[in-house]
């Protein structure tokens, strides 16, 4: 779930060495499948379940904007789902295209795991699979992701895969001045590190 009790600050992370990352597999009985027509409803259900959206309509509109309007990538080759033993979709994640400081890079995008499957290592298996896909599709350019303070449990996982906090002066979203961005980003990273540290105690 998303921790909505803390300040919401966006944070970017980047991985420069795309060849080295830990290997994880799905638990027995679970399997990967790529997007098929109709999976947008499964995606919406998962995102609502973790608290990302309050309604199916908003989730479906977001899915359309994020995955169906960008024709540079085929959603059937870049959006993963995880199916359990009963054939139900329980997790998702995508390897998508993005603009990071003026450079076209791949990014880890919209990972979600249903509450019933938390703690099984499914998120780690998804990230591992997406990084494997990235190796097959790119020329080893860095890969990035966009997260935030309220997702600190996920950030802990990303750090384990070799992602680092982006701490440059330029706001990747192009909204804040360098001074404003540095201040806000520093605060966001500080909150995340503190929360991760608290979980380890």
C-alpha positions as CSV (number, residue, x, y, z in Angstrom):
1,X,0.0,0.0,0.0
2,X,0.9,3.6,-0.4
3,X,1.8,5.4,2.9
4,X,-0.3,8.5,2.6
5,X,0.6,9.7,6.1
6,X,3.8,11.3,4.9
7,X,4.6,14.2,2.6
8,X,4.3,13.3,-1.0
9,X,7.6,14.2,-2.8
10,X,8.6,12.8,-6.2
11,X,12.0,11.2,-6.5
12,X,13.9,9.9,-9.5
13,X,16.3,7.0,-9.5
14,X,18.7,5.8,-12.2
15,X,20.7,2.7,-12.8
16,X,23.8,3.1,-15.0
17,X,25.1,-0.4,-15.0
18,X,22.3,-2.2,-16.7
19,X,24.1,-5.6,-16.9
20,X,24.5,-6.3,-13.3
21,X,21.5,-7.0,-11.0
22,X,20.3,-9.8,-8.7
23,X,18.4,-12.7,-10.0
24,X,14.9,-13.4,-8.7
25,X,12.1,-15.8,-9.9
26,X,8.4,-16.0,-9.3
27,X,7.2,-18.3,-6.6
28,X,6.1,-21.8,-7.7
29,X,2.7,-21.7,-9.5
30,X,3.0,-18.1,-10.6
31,X,3.8,-17.1,-14.2
32,X,4.5,-14.1,-16.4
33,X,2.3,-13.1,-19.3
34,X,2.3,-10.0,-21.5
35,X,-0.6,-7.7,-21.9
36,X,-3.6,-8.9,-23.9
37,X,-6.8,-7.0,-24.8
38,X,-8.9,-6.7,-21.7
39,X,-6.0,-6.7,-19.2
40,X,-6.6,-3.0,-18.7
41,X,-9.4,-3.9,-16.2
42,X,-6.9,-6.1,-14.3
43,X,-4.4,-3.3,-14.3
44,X,-7.0,-0.9,-12.9
45,X,-8.1,-3.4,-10.2
46,X,-4.5,-3.8,-9.1
47,X,-3.7,-0.1,-8.9
48,X,-7.0,0.6,-7.0
49,X,-6.1,-2.2,-4.6
50,X,-2.8,-0.6,-3.6
51,X,-4.5,2.9,-3.2
52,X,-3.2,4.5,-6.4
53,X,-6.7,5.4,-7.6
54,X,-10.1,5.8,-6.0
55,X,-12.2,4.8,-9.0
56,X,-12.0,2.4,-11.9
57,X,-12.8,5.2,-14.4
58,X,-9.7,7.2,-13.3
59,X,-7.5,4.2,-13.4
60,X,-8.7,3.2,-16.9
61,X,-8.2,6.8,-18.1
62,X,-4.7,6.7,-16.7
63,X,-4.0,3.3,-18.4
64,X,-5.1,4.7,-21.7
65,X,-2.9,7.8,-21.4
66,X,0.2,5.9,-20.2
67,X,0.1,2.9,-22.4
68,X,-2.2,3.2,-25.4
69,X,-1.5,6.8,-26.7
70,X,2.3,6.2,-27.1
71,X,2.7,4.3,-30.3
72,X,6.5,4.1,-30.1
73,X,6.2,1.0,-28.0
74,X,4.0,-2.1,-28.3
75,X,2.1,-2.6,-25.0
76,X,1.9,-6.3,-25.8
77,X,5.7,-6.6,-25.6
78,X,6.4,-4.2,-22.7
79,X,3.6,-4.5,-20.1
80,X,3.9,-7.6,-17.9
81,X,1.4,-9.3,-15.7
82,X,1.8,-12.0,-13.1
83,X,-0.8,-14.8,-12.9
84,X,-1.4,-17.0,-9.9
85,X,-2.2,-20.7,-9.8
86,X,-5.9,-20.0,-10.3
87,X,-5.2,-17.8,-13.4
88,X,-5.9,-14.5,-11.6
89,X,-3.8,-11.5,-12.3
90,X,-2.0,-10.5,-9.1
91,X,0.8,-8.1,-10.2
92,X,2.0,-5.9,-13.0
93,X,4.9,-3.9,-14.2
94,X,6.2,-2.3,-17.4
95,X,9.3,-1.5,-19.2
96,X,8.5,1.8,-20.9
97,X,9.9,4.7,-22.8
98,X,10.6,8.1,-21.1
99,X,12.3,11.4,-21.5
100,X,15.0,11.9,-18.8
101,X,16.7,15.3,-19.0
102,X,16.2,15.4,-22.8
103,X,17.4,11.9,-23.4
104,X,15.2,9.0,-24.5
105,X,15.7,6.3,-22.0
106,X,13.8,3.2,-20.8
107,X,12.2,3.2,-17.4
108,X,10.7,0.8,-14.9
109,X,7.0,1.8,-14.8
110,X,3.9,1.3,-12.7
111,X,4.8,-1.8,-10.6
112,X,1.9,-3.0,-8.5
113,X,1.5,-6.2,-6.4
114,X,-1.8,-7.1,-4.8
115,X,-1.9,-7.2,-1.0
116,X,-2.6,-10.9,-0.9
117,X,0.8,-11.5,-2.6
118,X,3.0,-9.1,-0.6
119,X,6.1,-10.7,0.8
120,X,6.4,-13.4,-1.8
121,X,9.2,-11.7,-3.8
122,X,6.9,-11.0,-6.8
123,X,8.0,-7.4,-7.1
124,X,11.6,-8.4,-7.2
125,X,10.9,-11.0,-9.8
126,X,9.1,-8.4,-12.0
127,X,12.0,-5.9,-11.7
128,X,14.4,-8.7,-12.6
129,X,12.4,-9.7,-15.7
130,X,12.0,-6.1,-16.8
131,X,15.8,-5.5,-16.5
132,X,16.3,-8.7,-18.6
133,X,13.9,-7.3,-21.2
134,X,15.8,-4.0,-21.2
135,X,19.1,-5.8,-21.9
136,X,17.6,-7.4,-25.0
137,X,16.1,-4.2,-26.3
138,X,18.6,-1.4,-25.6
139,X,22.2,-0.5,-26.1
140,X,23.0,-0.4,-22.4
141,X,21.9,3.1,-21.8
142,X,21.0,3.9,-18.2
143,X,17.5,2.9,-17.1
144,X,15.5,5.1,-14.7
145,X,12.3,5.2,-12.7
146,X,10.0,7.8,-11.0
147,X,8.9,7.1,-7.5
148,X,8.3,9.0,-4.3
149,X,8.4,9.3,-0.5
150,X,5.1,7.4,-0.1
151,X,6.6,4.4,-1.9
152,X,9.6,3.9,0.3
153,X,9.1,0.1,0.7
154,X,9.5,-0.1,-3.1
155,X,12.5,2.2,-3.0
156,X,14.3,-0.2,-0.7
157,X,13.9,-2.9,-3.4
158,X,15.1,-0.6,-6.2
159,X,18.3,0.2,-4.2
160,X,18.9,-3.5,-3.9
161,X,18.9,-3.7,-7.8
162,X,21.5,-1.0,-8.1
163,X,19.3,2.0,-8.7
164,X,20.7,5.3,-7.2
165,X,18.9,8.5,-6.2
166,X,19.2,11.1,-8.9
167,X,20.6,14.2,-7.1
168,X,21.4,16.5,-10.0
169,X,20.4,20.2,-10.1
170,X,17.9,19.9,-13.0
171,X,14.3,18.9,-12.3
172,X,13.6,16.0,-14.7
173,X,10.0,17.2,-14.8
174,X,11.1,20.7,-15.8
175,X,8.9,22.4,-13.2
176,X,11.2,23.6,-10.4
177,X,14.2,25.9,-10.6
178,X,17.5,24.3,-9.8
179,X,17.6,25.8,-6.3
180,X,14.0,24.7,-5.6
181,X,14.6,21.2,-7.0
182,X,17.7,20.6,-5.0
183,X,16.0,21.6,-1.8
184,X,12.9,19.5,-2.4
185,X,14.8,16.5,-3.8
186,X,17.1,16.5,-0.8
187,X,14.1,16.5,1.6
188,X,12.4,13.7,-0.3
189,X,15.5,11.5,-0.3
190,X,16.0,12.2,3.4
191,X,12.5,11.1,4.2
192,X,12.9,7.9,2.2
193,X,16.2,7.0,3.9
194,X,14.7,7.7,7.3
195,X,11.7,5.5,6.7
196,X,13.8,2.7,5.3
197,X,16.0,2.9,8.3
198,X,13.0,2.7,10.6
199,X,11.8,-0.5,8.9
200,X,15.2,-2.2,9.6
201,X,15.1,-1.5,13.3
